[in-house]
Amino acid sequence: MFLFTLIIQVVIGTLFTVLSFLAFTGADYTKEKMKHLQLHAYFRYVTGFVQLMGGLFMLVGIWYTTAAVVGGVWITMIMLVGIVLRMRAHESILSISPAIIIGILSITVCVANI
């Protein structure tokens, strides 16, 4: 179980750290996603910061279990907000499913590190 959660932490931590930099730099994908979700353009900075914190907590959680638990809860909350926003934008369940899967994996990290 340890190896499985370690892999999850590395993948999710890296993913969210990279996504945060895309949000900060104003990648076209992020700008279009903000428009699609009917969010103000400045909100990508908030999103970038929140993603960066989640990613860093997951990565630091490799060595400190408390950080892994915090990162797991943090990213689960991000995914819940993402699911709600995508449902509000009438996206298909297929496009919402990555958020659901990442949320479940983040909960798994929390439970495994408690």
N, C-alpha and C positions, 0 to 999 in steps of 0.2 A: 504493500500500500504506500510505503514511503516513496518509492521510486515513481509511482504513478502520480502522486501529488506534487512531487518535485518537478516532473515534466510539465504538469499543468501550470505550476507557478512560473516556470521559465517561459513557456509559450504565451500565457496570458500577460505576464509582466512585460515581456518584450513587445507584444502586440499593442498594448495600451500605451507604452512609452513611445513607440513609433507613431501611433495614431495621434498622440498629443502634439508631436512636432508637426504633423500634417495640419492640425488645427491651428497651431501658432503661426505657421508660415503662410497660411491662406491658400492651401491647395484647392484647385477647382472642385474636387470631390467634396470637400468640406463645405465650401460656399454653396454648392448646389444642394447639398443635404440640408443645410440650414433653411434655404428657401423652401424646399419641399416640405419640411416639418413646420413651416410658418414661424420660424424663430428669427429674431433680429440678428444682423450680421455680427455684432459685437459678441454674441453669445458663443461664438466659436472659441473665444479666448477663455471663457468660463469652462467650456467643455474641455478644452485642451488642458487647463489646469487640473480639473477633476480627473481626467484620464491619466495625466502624469502622476498624480498622487497615488492613484490605484495601482498603476504599473510599478512604481517604485516600492510601494508597500509589499506587493507580491514578490518582487525581486529580493528585497531585504529580508522578506519572510523565509527565504531559503536558509538563512542562518539564525533568524530570531522568530520563533513560532508565534509570538504575540503579534508581530508585524504581518505574518501570514494570515492570521485570523482577522485583523483589521482590514487588510487588503481584500480578503474574501468578502467580508461584509460590505466594504466600500464598493467593490465592483458589482456585487449583487444588486446593490441599490442603484447603481448606474444603469444596469441592465433593466431593472424594473421601470425606471423612468423612460428608458429607450423603448421598451415595449409599449408603454402607454402612449408615447408620442407617435410611434409608428401606427398604432391602432387608430389614433386620432386622425392620422393622415390617410387612413383607409388602405394601408399596405396589406399585401397578401400574407398569409401565415408562413409561406415559404421565405419571404423577406424578413419576417420577424423571428424565424427559428434560430438564426445564429445568436441573437440576444438571449433567447431562452436557454440554449445549450451553454453559452458562456456563464449565464447565471447559475445554472445547475453545477457546472464545474467549479465555480467560485464557492458555492455552498459546500461542495465536497472538500475543498481546501480548508474551509473553516472547521468542519466537523473533524477532519483528520488531524488538525493541529490543536484541538482543544484537549 
